[in-house]
Amino acid sequence: MQPNSRHKTRQAIAEMADLIISLGEGCTEYDVRLTGKYTEDQVKLLGPKAIELATVMAQAA
């Protein structure tokens, strides 16, 4: 395992959560993939955590 991989994963989840918020309510995995920033595998792997984070962030705003 590389030393920064955990940090990079957290950063990727945070960036995906920001993207989900910017896409708005009702965005889908397909919408996230259409932006070209994430592959299907990344969306499947990081998506659930990013959705959780986006929900918390949106409720806190």
C-alpha positions as a LaTeX table, in Angstrom:
\begin{tabular}{lrrr}
\hline
Residue & $x$ (\AA) & $y$ (\AA) & $z$ (\AA) \\
\hline
Met1 & 0.00 & 0.00 & 0.00 \\
Gln2 & 1.30 & 3.41 & $-0.88$ \\
Pro3 & 1.60 & 5.97 & 1.92 \\
Asn4 & $-0.80$ & 8.52 & 0.42 \\
Ser5 & $-3.43$ & 6.16 & $-0.96$ \\
Arg6 & $-5.83$ & 6.67 & 1.97 \\
His7 & $-5.56$ & 10.46 & 1.61 \\
Lys8 & $-6.12$ & 10.23 & $-2.14$ \\
Thr9 & $-9.18$ & 8.04 & $-1.61$ \\
Arg10 & $-10.66$ & 10.49 & 0.89 \\
Gln11 & $-9.94$ & 13.37 & $-1.47$ \\
Ala12 & $-11.57$ & 11.53 & $-4.39$ \\
Ile13 & $-14.69$ & 10.85 & $-2.29$ \\
Ala14 & $-14.86$ & 14.52 & $-1.25$ \\
Glu15 & $-14.46$ & 15.68 & $-4.86$ \\
Met16 & $-17.14$ & 13.26 & $-6.04$ \\
Ala17 & $-19.47$ & 14.49 & $-3.27$ \\
Asp18 & $-18.94$ & 18.08 & $-4.43$ \\
Leu19 & $-19.74$ & 17.01 & $-7.97$ \\
Ile20 & $-22.91$ & 15.23 & $-6.85$ \\
Ile21 & $-24.05$ & 18.36 & $-5.04$ \\
Ser22 & $-23.31$ & 20.52 & $-8.08$ \\
Leu23 & $-25.28$ & 18.14 & $-10.33$ \\
Gly24 & $-28.23$ & 18.50 & $-8.01$ \\
Glu25 & $-30.95$ & 16.35 & $-6.57$ \\
Gly26 & $-31.75$ & 13.27 & $-8.57$ \\
Cys27 & $-28.36$ & 12.90 & $-10.22$ \\
Thr28 & $-27.46$ & 9.35 & $-11.16$ \\
Glu29 & $-24.30$ & 7.28 & $-11.53$ \\
Tyr30 & $-24.65$ & 7.90 & $-15.25$ \\
Asp31 & $-24.65$ & 11.69 & $-14.70$ \\
Val32 & $-21.44$ & 11.43 & $-12.68$ \\
Arg33 & $-19.80$ & 9.29 & $-15.37$ \\
Leu34 & $-20.94$ & 11.71 & $-18.11$ \\
Thr35 & $-18.79$ & 14.45 & $-16.61$ \\
Gly36 & $-15.75$ & 12.41 & $-17.67$ \\
Lys37 & $-14.06$ & 12.79 & $-14.29$ \\
Tyr38 & $-14.73$ & 9.26 & $-13.06$ \\
Thr39 & $-14.77$ & 5.80 & $-14.57$ \\
Glu40 & $-17.56$ & 3.30 & $-14.02$ \\
Asp41 & $-15.35$ & 1.40 & $-11.57$ \\
Gln42 & $-14.58$ & 4.54 & $-9.58$ \\
Val43 & $-18.26$ & 5.43 & $-9.38$ \\
Lys44 & $-19.15$ & 1.93 & $-8.19$ \\
Leu45 & $-16.33$ & 1.89 & $-5.64$ \\
Leu46 & $-16.46$ & 5.44 & $-4.27$ \\
Gly47 & $-20.04$ & 6.40 & $-5.12$ \\
Pro48 & $-21.83$ & 5.11 & $-2.03$ \\
Lys49 & $-19.48$ & 6.95 & 0.33 \\
Ala50 & $-19.62$ & 10.07 & $-1.84$ \\
Ile51 & $-23.43$ & 9.98 & $-1.77$ \\
Glu52 & $-23.36$ & 9.69 & 2.02 \\
Leu53 & $-20.98$ & 12.63 & 2.29 \\
Ala54 & $-22.96$ & 14.73 & $-0.21$ \\
Thr55 & $-26.14$ & 14.12 & 1.77 \\
Val56 & $-24.52$ & 15.24 & 5.03 \\
Met57 & $-22.96$ & 18.26 & 3.35 \\
Ala58 & $-26.28$ & 19.29 & 1.76 \\
Gln59 & $-28.16$ & 18.93 & 5.04 \\
Ala60 & $-25.54$ & 21.01 & 6.85 \\
Ala61 & $-25.79$ & 23.85 & 4.33 \\
\hline
\end{tabular}
